[in-house]
């Protein structure tokens, strides 16, 4: 029953992917932890080519690789200034950066990481500031990138 809930794997060992947080660094500088990371996606765009005299199939040829934007979300907190500081520095000198998104367990152990090349911010949205609301103040960062970089070591 525990395996069905996702808290343990098939062998009874703890499943590290149950409760994750995501640590993000830009050019080696931490911009903090995030609760949600979506958009880690690669798509190979295929071109179809028909060959004369061959009616049984169509050639599927890879043409380009597309990478989705990555969306990171978290509650506003002590690390929020690190993110806005990076956004200000990008506005002053717009250059591509490298980034690393590391999935961490609740105990702080690394599960895996994704190294990204050519990272730029697409958008940032801060919280709606309403003293009458009963919501957590959230911020959202959207990043574009040129692709993944090779892992720097085992287990990444």
Secondary structure, 3 states (H helix, E strand, C coil): CHHHHCCECCCCCECCCCCEEEEEEECCEEEEEECEEECCCEEEEEEEECCCCCCCCCEEEEEEEEECCEEEEEECCCCHHHHHHHHHHHHHCCCCEEEEEEEEECCCCEEEEEEEEEEEEEEEECCCCCCCCCCCCEEEEEEECCEEECCCCCCC
